[in-house]
Amino acid sequence: MTTPAYVIRPAGPADIESFKQLREIAGAGFTSLMLDDAAMAAKLALSEASFASAAATPGTERYFMALEHVESGVLAGCCGVKATIGATPPFFNFRVIREAQSSRVVERRFDMDILIGVNDFTGCTEVGSLFVRPEHRAAGVGRALAQSRYMLMAAQRERFHDQVVSELRGVVSADGVSPFWEAVGRHFFKMDFSEADKLSATTDNQFILDLMPQHPIYVNLLPESARAVIGQCHKDGEGARRLLEWEGFSFGSVVDIFDGGPLMTAPRDHIRTVREAKRVRLAAHADFASPRRALIAAPAIKGFRCTPVRAEIAGEIARVSPAALKALRLEDGQDALAWVDNEG
Protein backbone atom coordinates (compact mmCIF):
# COMPACT_ATOMS: atom_id res chain seq x y z
CA MET A 1 0.00 0.00 0.00
CA THR A 2 1.18 3.53 -0.79
CA THR A 3 -0.60 4.78 2.35
CA PRO A 4 1.50 3.88 5.41
CA ALA A 5 -0.03 1.71 8.11
CA TYR A 6 2.75 2.37 10.63
CA VAL A 7 5.32 5.00 11.49
CA ILE A 8 8.40 4.51 13.65
CA ARG A 9 9.16 7.62 15.70
CA PRO A 10 11.13 8.74 18.76
CA ALA A 11 9.65 7.59 22.06
CA GLY A 12 9.30 10.15 24.83
CA PRO A 13 7.69 10.87 28.21
CA ALA A 14 4.23 11.23 26.66
CA ASP A 15 4.31 7.51 25.80
CA ILE A 16 4.76 6.20 29.33
CA GLU A 17 1.24 4.76 29.76
CA SER A 18 1.51 2.92 26.45
CA PHE A 19 4.88 1.48 27.44
CA LYS A 20 3.45 0.28 30.75
CA GLN A 21 0.94 -1.74 28.72
CA LEU A 22 3.69 -3.02 26.44
CA ARG A 23 5.69 -4.08 29.50
CA GLU A 24 2.89 -6.37 30.63
CA ILE A 25 2.57 -7.95 27.19
CA ALA A 26 6.31 -8.52 26.69
CA GLY A 27 6.69 -10.67 29.80
CA ALA A 28 9.71 -11.96 31.73
CA GLY A 29 13.15 -11.71 30.21
CA PHE A 30 12.52 -8.70 27.97
CA THR A 31 14.97 -6.54 29.90
CA SER A 32 14.38 -3.30 28.00
CA LEU A 33 10.82 -3.10 29.30
CA MET A 34 11.23 -4.75 32.71
CA LEU A 35 11.44 -1.38 34.46
CA ASP A 36 9.47 0.15 37.29
CA ASP A 37 7.53 3.32 36.49
CA ALA A 38 10.30 5.69 37.62
CA ALA A 39 12.96 3.89 35.58
CA MET A 40 10.65 3.80 32.56
CA ALA A 41 10.06 7.55 32.84
CA ALA A 42 13.83 8.15 33.04
CA LYS A 43 14.40 5.94 29.98
CA LEU A 44 11.86 7.89 27.94
CA ALA A 45 13.27 11.24 29.07
CA LEU A 46 16.78 10.15 28.06
CA SER A 47 15.48 9.06 24.67
CA GLU A 48 13.85 12.42 24.09
CA ALA A 49 17.09 14.21 25.04
CA SER A 50 19.14 11.92 22.81
CA PHE A 51 17.06 12.67 19.72
CA ALA A 52 17.31 16.39 20.47
CA SER A 53 21.09 16.24 21.00
CA ALA A 54 23.51 17.88 18.58
CA ALA A 55 26.23 15.30 19.32
CA ALA A 56 28.83 14.85 16.59
CA THR A 57 30.26 11.58 17.94
CA PRO A 58 28.77 8.57 19.74
CA GLY A 59 28.27 9.16 23.44
CA THR A 60 25.73 8.19 26.08
CA GLU A 61 22.74 8.66 23.78
CA ARG A 62 19.93 6.11 24.04
CA TYR A 63 17.55 6.21 21.09
CA PHE A 64 14.28 4.46 21.98
CA MET A 65 11.65 4.31 19.24
CA ALA A 66 7.94 3.57 19.14
CA LEU A 67 6.04 1.72 16.43
CA GLU A 68 2.78 3.62 16.03
CA HIS A 69 -0.25 2.38 14.13
CA VAL A 70 -1.15 5.40 12.01
CA GLU A 71 -4.93 4.97 11.88
CA SER A 72 -5.54 4.15 15.56
CA GLY A 73 -2.56 5.85 17.19
CA VAL A 74 -1.89 2.65 19.17
CA LEU A 75 1.71 2.06 20.26
CA ALA A 76 2.25 -1.33 18.64
CA GLY A 77 5.91 -2.01 19.38
CA CYS A 78 9.35 -0.63 20.11
CA CYS A 79 13.02 -0.83 19.25
CA GLY A 80 16.17 0.96 20.33
CA VAL A 81 19.78 1.88 19.69
CA LYS A 82 22.43 2.55 22.35
CA ALA A 83 25.12 4.75 20.82
CA THR A 84 27.82 3.41 23.17
CA ILE A 85 27.93 0.41 25.49
CA GLY A 86 30.45 -1.03 27.93
CA ALA A 87 31.49 2.02 29.92
CA THR A 88 28.60 2.88 32.25
CA PRO A 89 27.25 0.34 32.93
CA PRO A 90 29.79 -2.35 31.97
CA PHE A 91 28.71 -4.85 29.30
CA PHE A 92 29.51 -8.38 30.48
CA ASN A 93 29.20 -11.64 28.56
CA PHE A 94 30.48 -15.19 28.51
CA ARG A 95 32.73 -16.16 25.63
CA VAL A 96 32.58 -19.84 24.72
CA ILE A 97 36.14 -21.09 24.21
CA ARG A 98 36.98 -24.54 22.88
CA GLU A 99 40.07 -26.21 24.35
CA ALA A 100 41.68 -29.41 23.13
CA GLN A 101 42.44 -32.12 25.70
CA SER A 102 44.72 -35.01 24.79
CA SER A 103 46.82 -37.79 26.27
CA ARG A 104 49.13 -40.08 24.32
CA VAL A 105 49.28 -42.43 27.29
CA VAL A 106 45.59 -43.36 27.08
CA GLU A 107 45.19 -42.41 23.43
CA ARG A 108 42.48 -39.88 24.05
CA ARG A 109 41.81 -36.55 22.37
CA PHE A 110 38.68 -34.45 22.69
CA ASP A 111 37.51 -30.85 22.83
CA MET A 112 36.09 -29.13 25.90
CA ASP A 113 34.00 -25.94 25.81
CA ILE A 114 34.51 -23.46 28.62
CA LEU A 115 32.77 -20.21 29.57
CA ILE A 116 34.96 -17.19 30.32
CA GLY A 117 33.58 -13.86 31.55
CA VAL A 118 34.52 -10.98 29.23
CA ASN A 119 33.90 -7.28 28.74
CA ASP A 120 35.10 -7.23 25.12
CA PHE A 121 32.50 -4.95 23.59
CA THR A 122 33.23 -1.65 25.31
CA GLY A 123 32.92 1.12 22.74
CA CYS A 124 30.41 -0.59 20.46
CA THR A 125 26.91 0.45 19.44
CA GLU A 126 24.04 -1.85 20.42
CA VAL A 127 20.71 -2.41 18.70
CA GLY A 128 17.92 -4.11 20.61
CA SER A 129 14.56 -3.70 22.33
CA LEU A 130 12.75 -5.14 19.30
CA PHE A 131 9.17 -6.02 20.21
CA VAL A 132 5.86 -6.00 18.33
CA ARG A 133 2.48 -6.61 19.94
CA PRO A 134 1.15 -10.01 18.81
CA GLU A 135 -1.91 -8.56 17.07
CA HIS A 136 0.31 -6.31 14.94
CA ARG A 137 2.72 -8.99 13.75
CA ALA A 138 1.60 -8.79 10.14
CA ALA A 139 3.96 -9.59 7.29
CA GLY A 140 6.86 -7.18 7.17
CA VAL A 141 6.05 -5.11 10.27
CA GLY A 142 8.77 -6.57 12.50
CA ARG A 143 11.29 -6.37 9.69
CA ALA A 144 10.51 -2.70 9.05
CA LEU A 145 10.79 -1.93 12.76
CA ALA A 146 14.16 -3.70 12.94
CA GLN A 147 15.41 -1.88 9.84
CA SER A 148 14.40 1.51 11.23
CA ARG A 149 17.36 1.25 13.64
CA TYR A 150 19.75 1.01 10.71
CA MET A 151 18.00 3.84 8.89
CA LEU A 152 18.71 5.91 12.02
CA MET A 153 22.39 4.97 11.74
CA ALA A 154 22.46 5.72 8.02
CA ALA A 155 21.04 9.19 8.70
CA GLN A 156 24.13 10.20 10.72
CA ARG A 157 26.73 7.44 10.79
CA GLU A 158 29.19 9.55 12.76
CA ARG A 159 26.97 9.25 15.84
CA PHE A 160 27.45 5.47 16.01
CA HIS A 161 30.49 3.23 16.45
CA ASP A 162 32.08 1.12 13.73
CA GLN A 163 31.05 -2.13 15.42
CA VAL A 164 27.41 -2.96 16.20
CA VAL A 165 26.15 -5.70 18.50
CA SER A 166 22.76 -7.13 19.40
CA GLU A 167 21.84 -9.33 22.36
CA LEU A 168 19.05 -11.78 21.72
CA ARG A 169 16.82 -12.91 24.56
CA GLY A 170 17.77 -16.41 25.67
CA VAL A 171 15.54 -19.34 26.51
CA VAL A 172 13.23 -18.42 29.39
CA SER A 173 10.01 -20.26 30.26
CA ALA A 174 6.61 -18.59 30.45
CA ASP A 175 6.93 -18.42 34.23
CA GLY A 176 10.33 -16.71 34.04
CA VAL A 177 12.69 -19.65 34.61
CA SER A 178 15.99 -19.70 32.70
CA PRO A 179 17.73 -23.12 32.52
CA PHE A 180 21.09 -21.42 32.03
CA TRP A 181 20.58 -19.16 35.03
CA GLU A 182 19.52 -22.05 37.25
CA ALA A 183 22.70 -23.96 36.35
CA VAL A 184 25.16 -21.06 36.44
CA GLY A 185 24.04 -17.65 37.66
CA ARG A 186 22.00 -18.71 40.67
CA HIS A 187 25.07 -20.32 42.28
CA PHE A 188 27.05 -17.08 42.12
CA PHE A 189 24.38 -14.38 42.54
CA LYS A 190 22.08 -16.15 45.02
CA MET A 191 18.92 -14.62 43.55
CA ASP A 192 16.13 -15.44 41.12
CA PHE A 193 16.57 -14.78 37.41
CA SER A 194 13.84 -12.12 37.46
CA GLU A 195 15.60 -10.18 40.24
CA ALA A 196 18.96 -10.30 38.44
CA ASP A 197 17.32 -9.30 35.17
CA LYS A 198 15.64 -6.33 36.82
CA LEU A 199 18.87 -5.22 38.50
CA SER A 200 20.74 -5.37 35.19
CA ALA A 201 18.14 -3.07 33.65
CA THR A 202 17.94 -0.54 36.48
CA THR A 203 21.42 -0.32 38.08
CA ASP A 204 25.01 0.38 37.05
CA ASN A 205 25.67 -3.41 37.05
CA GLN A 206 28.32 -3.20 39.75
CA PHE A 207 26.69 -6.27 41.28
CA ILE A 208 27.72 -8.26 38.18
CA LEU A 209 31.35 -7.18 38.55
CA ASP A 210 31.23 -8.07 42.24
CA LEU A 211 29.59 -11.50 41.96
CA MET A 212 30.20 -12.94 38.47
CA PRO A 213 32.43 -16.05 38.20
CA GLN A 214 36.12 -15.19 38.29
CA HIS A 215 37.28 -18.49 36.80
CA PRO A 216 36.38 -20.51 33.68
CA ILE A 217 33.35 -22.80 33.80
CA TYR A 218 33.48 -26.14 31.98
CA VAL A 219 30.31 -26.53 29.93
CA ASN A 220 30.37 -30.33 30.31
CA LEU A 221 29.84 -29.91 34.06
CA LEU A 222 26.50 -28.21 33.45
CA PRO A 223 23.23 -30.16 33.21
CA GLU A 224 21.96 -30.96 29.72
CA SER A 225 19.08 -28.46 30.15
CA ALA A 226 21.63 -25.63 30.45
CA ARG A 227 24.03 -26.89 27.78
CA ALA A 228 21.19 -27.13 25.28
CA VAL A 229 20.29 -23.43 25.50
CA ILE A 230 23.77 -21.88 25.25
CA GLY A 231 23.71 -19.60 22.23
CA GLN A 232 20.00 -20.26 21.62
CA CYS A 233 17.38 -17.52 21.54
CA HIS A 234 13.86 -17.45 22.94
CA LYS A 235 11.22 -18.78 20.55
CA ASP A 236 9.83 -15.24 20.23
CA GLY A 237 13.29 -14.05 19.16
CA GLU A 238 13.86 -16.48 16.31
CA GLY A 239 12.46 -14.00 13.80
CA ALA A 240 14.72 -11.26 15.18
CA ARG A 241 17.73 -13.54 14.76
CA ARG A 242 16.85 -14.24 11.13
CA LEU A 243 16.51 -10.50 10.52
CA LEU A 244 19.92 -9.86 12.07
CA GLU A 245 21.50 -12.56 9.93
CA TRP A 246 19.83 -11.11 6.83
CA GLU A 247 21.41 -7.75 7.68
CA GLY A 248 24.85 -9.35 7.98
CA PHE A 249 25.16 -10.05 11.72
CA SER A 250 26.80 -13.27 12.89
CA PHE A 251 27.14 -15.24 16.12
CA GLY A 252 30.70 -15.34 17.44
CA SER A 253 30.33 -17.71 20.42
CA VAL A 254 29.56 -14.94 22.93
CA VAL A 255 26.48 -15.32 25.12
CA ASP A 256 24.55 -13.45 27.79
CA ILE A 257 25.74 -14.16 31.32
CA PHE A 258 22.17 -14.47 32.63
CA ASP A 259 20.18 -16.52 30.11
CA GLY A 260 22.87 -17.76 27.69
CA GLY A 261 21.27 -16.02 24.71
CA PRO A 262 23.46 -15.23 21.67
CA LEU A 263 25.31 -11.98 21.03
CA MET A 264 25.28 -11.08 17.32
CA THR A 265 27.82 -8.67 15.80
CA ALA A 266 28.42 -6.80 12.53
CA PRO A 267 30.55 -3.90 11.26
CA ARG A 268 28.26 -0.86 10.99
CA ASP A 269 29.03 -0.13 7.35
CA HIS A 270 28.48 -3.78 6.36
CA ILE A 271 24.91 -3.83 7.67
CA ARG A 272 22.70 -4.25 4.61
CA THR A 273 20.21 -1.48 5.32
CA VAL A 274 22.94 1.00 6.31
CA ARG A 275 24.88 0.12 3.17
CA GLU A 276 21.93 0.30 0.77
CA ALA A 277 20.09 3.36 2.15
CA LYS A 278 20.50 6.45 -0.02
CA ARG A 279 19.60 10.13 -0.01
CA VAL A 280 16.61 11.10 -2.14
CA ARG A 281 14.31 14.02 -2.78
CA LEU A 282 10.64 13.48 -2.05
CA ALA A 283 7.93 14.02 -4.64
CA ALA A 284 4.26 13.78 -3.69
CA HIS A 285 2.46 11.45 -6.06
CA ALA A 286 -1.03 10.00 -6.25
CA ASP A 287 -0.74 7.38 -9.01
CA PHE A 288 1.95 4.70 -9.09
CA ALA A 289 2.78 2.45 -12.02
CA SER A 290 5.09 0.00 -10.25
CA PRO A 291 5.68 0.90 -6.60
CA ARG A 292 8.14 -1.15 -4.57
CA ARG A 293 8.31 -1.92 -0.88
CA ALA A 294 10.49 0.74 0.69
CA LEU A 295 11.47 2.44 3.91
CA ILE A 296 11.42 6.22 3.81
CA ALA A 297 12.93 8.17 6.70
CA ALA A 298 13.76 11.69 7.76
CA PRO A 299 17.41 12.42 6.88
CA ALA A 300 18.63 13.37 10.38
CA ILE A 301 18.34 12.09 13.94
CA LYS A 302 16.62 15.22 15.19
CA GLY A 303 13.06 14.84 13.98
CA PHE A 304 13.68 11.26 12.84
CA ARG A 305 10.68 9.32 11.61
CA CYS A 306 10.55 6.25 9.40
CA THR A 307 7.69 4.54 7.60
CA PRO A 308 7.37 1.34 5.57
CA VAL A 309 5.46 2.16 2.41
CA ARG A 310 5.30 1.39 -1.29
CA ALA A 311 7.05 4.04 -3.36
CA GLU A 312 8.65 4.61 -6.73
CA ILE A 313 12.35 5.40 -6.57
CA ALA A 314 13.95 6.69 -9.76
CA GLY A 315 17.49 7.97 -9.41
CA GLU A 316 17.48 10.59 -6.66
CA ILE A 317 13.71 11.07 -6.66
CA ALA A 318 11.34 9.15 -4.38
CA ARG A 319 7.67 9.36 -5.34
CA VAL A 320 5.51 8.81 -2.28
CA SER A 321 1.90 9.41 -1.36
CA PRO A 322 0.79 12.58 0.46
CA ALA A 323 -0.17 10.29 3.37
CA ALA A 324 3.44 9.10 3.61
CA LEU A 325 4.68 12.69 3.71
CA LYS A 326 2.21 13.41 6.49
CA ALA A 327 3.37 10.39 8.52
CA LEU A 328 6.98 11.50 8.13
CA ARG A 329 6.15 15.17 8.82
CA LEU A 330 8.04 16.08 5.66
CA GLU A 331 7.00 18.10 2.63
CA ASP A 332 7.12 17.72 -1.12
CA GLY A 333 10.64 18.52 -2.36
CA GLN A 334 12.43 17.86 0.94
CA ASP A 335 15.36 15.49 1.31
CA ALA A 336 14.89 12.06 2.87
CA LEU A 337 16.55 8.70 3.26
CA ALA A 338 15.26 5.71 1.28
CA TRP A 339 15.85 1.98 1.27
CA VAL A 340 14.21 -0.08 -1.47
CA ASP A 341 13.46 -3.78 -1.27
CA ASN A 342 14.86 -5.13 -4.52
CA GLU A 343 13.73 -8.64 -3.64
CA GLY A 344 10.01 -7.97 -3.69
C-alpha positions in Angstrom: 0.0 0.0 0.0 1.2 3.5 -0.8 -0.6 4.8 2.3 1.5 3.9 5.4 0.0 1.7 8.1 2.8 2.4 10.6 5.3 5.0 11.5 8.4 4.5 13.7 9.2 7.6 15.7 11.1 8.7 18.8 9.6 7.6 22.1 9.3 10.1 24.8 7.7 10.9 28.2 4.2 11.2 26.7 4.3 7.5 25.8 4.8 6.2 29.3 1.2 4.8 29.8 1.5 2.9 26.4 4.9 1.5 27.4 3.5 0.3 30.8 0.9 -1.7 28.7 3.7 -3.0 26.4 5.7 -4.1 29.5 2.9 -6.4 30.6 2.6 -7.9 27.2 6.3 -8.5 26.7 6.7 -10.7 29.8 9.7 -12.0 31.7 13.2 -11.7 30.2 12.5 -8.7 28.0 15.0 -6.5 29.9 14.4 -3.3 28.0 10.8 -3.1 29.3 11.2 -4.7 32.7 11.4 -1.4 34.5 9.5 0.1 37.3 7.5 3.3 36.5 10.3 5.7 37.6 13.0 3.9 35.6 10.6 3.8 32.6 10.1 7.5 32.8 13.8 8.1 33.0 14.4 5.9 30.0 11.9 7.9 27.9 13.3 11.2 29.1 16.8 10.1 28.1 15.5 9.1 24.7 13.9 12.4 24.1 17.1 14.2 25.0 19.1 11.9 22.8 17.1 12.7 19.7 17.3 16.4 20.5 21.1 16.2 21.0 23.5 17.9 18.6 26.2 15.3 19.3 28.8 14.8 16.6 30.3 11.6 17.9 28.8 8.6 19.7 28.3 9.2 23.4 25.7 8.2 26.1 22.7 8.7 23.8 19.9 6.1 24.0 17.5 6.2 21.1 14.3 4.5 22.0 11.6 4.3 19.2 7.9 3.6 19.1 6.0 1.7 16.4 2.8 3.6 16.0 -0.3 2.4 14.1 -1.1 5.4 12.0 -4.9 5.0 11.9 -5.5 4.2 15.6 -2.6 5.9 17.2 -1.9 2.7 19.2 1.7 2.1 20.3 2.3 -1.3 18.6 5.9 -2.0 19.4 9.3 -0.6 20.1 13.0 -0.8 19.2 16.2 1.0 20.3 19.8 1.9 19.7 22.4 2.6 22.3 25.1 4.7 20.8 27.8 3.4 23.2 27.9 0.4 25.5 30.4 -1.0 27.9 31.5 2.0 29.9 28.6 2.9 32.3 27.2 0.3 32.9 29.8 -2.4 32.0 28.7 -4.8 29.3 29.5 -8.4 30.5 29.2 -11.6 28.6 30.5 -15.2 28.5 32.7 -16.2 25.6 32.6 -19.8 24.7 36.1 -21.1 24.2 37.0 -24.5 22.9 40.1 -26.2 24.3 41.7 -29.4 23.1 42.4 -32.1 25.7 44.7 -35.0 24.8 46.8 -37.8 26.3 49.1 -40.1 24.3 49.3 -42.4 27.3 45.6 -43.4 27.1 45.2 -42.4 23.4 42.5 -39.9 24.1 41.8 -36.5 22.4 38.7 -34.4 22.7 37.5 -30.8 22.8 36.1 -29.1 25.9 34.0 -25.9 25.8 34.5 -23.5 28.6 32.8 -20.2 29.6 35.0 -17.2 30.3 33.6 -13.9 31.6 34.5 -11.0 29.2 33.9 -7.3 28.7 35.1 -7.2 25.1 32.5 -4.9 23.6 33.2 -1.7 25.3 32.9 1.1 22.7 30.4 -0.6 20.5 26.9 0.4 19.4 24.0 -1.8 20.4 20.7 -2.4 18.7 17.9 -4.1 20.6 14.6 -3.7 22.3 12.7 -5.1 19.3 9.2 -6.0 20.2 5.9 -6.0 18.3 2.5 -6.6 19.9 1.2 -10.0 18.8 -1.9 -8.6 17.1 0.3 -6.3 14.9 2.7 -9.0 13.7 1.6 -8.8 10.1 4.0 -9.6 7.3 6.9 -7.2 7.2 6.1 -5.1 10.3 8.8 -6.6 12.5 11.3 -6.4 9.7 10.5 -2.7 9.0 10.8 -1.9 12.8 14.2 -3.7 12.9 15.4 -1.9 9.8 14.4 1.5 11.2 17.4 1.2 13.6 19.7 1.0 10.7 18.0 3.8 8.9 18.7 5.9 12.0 22.4 5.0 11.7 22.5 5.7 8.0 21.0 9.2 8.7 24.1 10.2 10.7 26.7 7.4 10.8 29.2 9.6 12.8 27.0 9.2 15.8 27.5 5.5 16.0 30.5 3.2 16.5 32.1 1.1 13.7 31.0 -2.1 15.4 27.4 -3.0 16.2 26.1 -5.7 18.5 22.8 -7.1 19.4 21.8 -9.3 22.4 19.0 -11.8 21.7 16.8 -12.9 24.6 17.8 -16.4 25.7 15.5 -19.3 26.5 13.2 -18.4 29.4 10.0 -20.3 30.3 6.6 -18.6 30.4 6.9 -18.4 34.2 10.3 -16.7 34.0 12.7 -19.6 34.6 16.0 -19.7 32.7 17.7 -23.1 32.5 21.1 -21.4 32.0 20.6 -19.2 35.0 19.5 -22.0 37.2 22.7 -24.0 36.4 25.2 -21.1 36.4 24.0 -17.6 37.7 22.0 -18.7 40.7 25.1 -20.3 42.3 27.0 -17.1 42.1 24.4 -14.4 42.5 22.1 -16.2 45.0 18.9 -14.6 43.5 16.1 -15.4 41.1 16.6 -14.8 37.4 13.8 -12.1 37.5 15.6 -10.2 40.2 19.0 -10.3 38.4 17.3 -9.3 35.2 15.6 -6.3 36.8 18.9 -5.2 38.5 20.7 -5.4 35.2 18.1 -3.1 33.6 17.9 -0.5 36.5 21.4 -0.3 38.1 25.0 0.4 37.1 25.7 -3.4 37.0 28.3 -3.2 39.7 26.7 -6.3 41.3 27.7 -8.3 38.2 31.3 -7.2 38.5 31.2 -8.1 42.2 29.6 -11.5 42.0 30.2 -12.9 38.5 32.4 -16.0 38.2 36.1 -15.2 38.3 37.3 -18.5 36.8 36.4 -20.5 33.7 33.3 -22.8 33.8 33.5 -26.1 32.0 30.3 -26.5 29.9 30.4 -30.3 30.3 29.8 -29.9 34.1 26.5 -28.2 33.5 23.2 -30.2 33.2 22.0 -31.0 29.7 19.1 -28.5 30.2 21.6 -25.6 30.5 24.0 -26.9 27.8 21.2 -27.1 25.3 20.3 -23.4 25.5 23.8 -21.9 25.3 23.7 -19.6 22.2 20.0 -20.3 21.6 17.4 -17.5 21.5 13.9 -17.4 22.9 11.2 -18.8 20.5 9.8 -15.2 20.2 13.3 -14.0 19.2 13.9 -16.5 16.3 12.5 -14.0 13.8 14.7 -11.3 15.2 17.7 -13.5 14.8 16.9 -14.2 11.1 16.5 -10.5 10.5 19.9 -9.9 12.1 21.5 -12.6 9.9 19.8 -11.1 6.8 21.4 -7.8 7.7 24.8 -9.4 8.0 25.2 -10.0 11.7 26.8 -13.3 12.9 27.1 -15.2 16.1 30.7 -15.3 17.4 30.3 -17.7 20.4 29.6 -14.9 22.9 26.5 -15.3 25.1 24.5 -13.5 27.8 25.7 -14.2 31.3 22.2 -14.5 32.6 20.2 -16.5 30.1 22.9 -17.8 27.7 21.3 -16.0 24.7 23.5 -15.2 21.7 25.3 -12.0 21.0 25.3 -11.1 17.3 27.8 -8.7 15.8 28.4 -6.8 12.5 30.5 -3.9 11.3 28.3 -0.9 11.0 29.0 -0.1 7.4 28.5 -3.8 6.4 24.9 -3.8 7.7 22.7 -4.3 4.6 20.2 -1.5 5.3 22.9 1.0 6.3 24.9 0.1 3.2 21.9 0.3 0.8 20.1 3.4 2.2 20.5 6.5 0.0 19.6 10.1 0.0 16.6 11.1 -2.1 14.3 14.0 -2.8 10.6 13.5 -2.0 7.9 14.0 -4.6 4.3 13.8 -3.7 2.5 11.4 -6.1 -1.0 10.0 -6.2 -0.7 7.4 -9.0 1.9 4.7 -9.1 2.8 2.4 -12.0 5.1 0.0 -10.2 5.7 0.9 -6.6 8.1 -1.2 -4.6 8.3 -1.9 -0.9 10.5 0.7 0.7 11.5 2.4 3.9 11.4 6.2 3.8 12.9 8.2 6.7 13.8 11.7 7.8 17.4 12.4 6.9 18.6 13.4 10.4 18.3 12.1 13.9 16.6 15.2 15.2 13.1 14.8 14.0 13.7 11.3 12.8 10.7 9.3 11.6 10.6 6.3 9.4 7.7 4.5 7.6 7.4 1.3 5.6 5.5 2.2 2.4 5.3 1.4 -1.3 7.1 4.0 -3.4 8.6 4.6 -6.7 12.4 5.4 -6.6 14.0 6.7 -9.8 17.5 8.0 -9.4 17.5 10.6 -6.7 13.7 11.1 -6.7 11.3 9.1 -4.4 7.7 9.4 -5.3 5.5 8.8 -2.3 1.9 9.4 -1.4 0.8 12.6 0.5 -0.2 10.3 3.4 3.4 9.1 3.6 4.7 12.7 3.7 2.2 13.4 6.5 3.4 10.4 8.5 7.0 11.5 8.1 6.2 15.2 8.8 8.0 16.1 5.7 7.0 18.1 2.6 7.1 17.7 -1.1 10.6 18.5 -2.4 12.4 17.9 0.9 15.4 15.5 1.3 14.9 12.1 2.9 16.5 8.7 3.3 15.3 5.7 1.3 15.9 2.0 1.3 14.2 -0.1 -1.5 13.5 -3.8 -1.3 14.9 -5.1 -4.5 13.7 -8.6 -3.6 10.0 -8.0 -3.7 
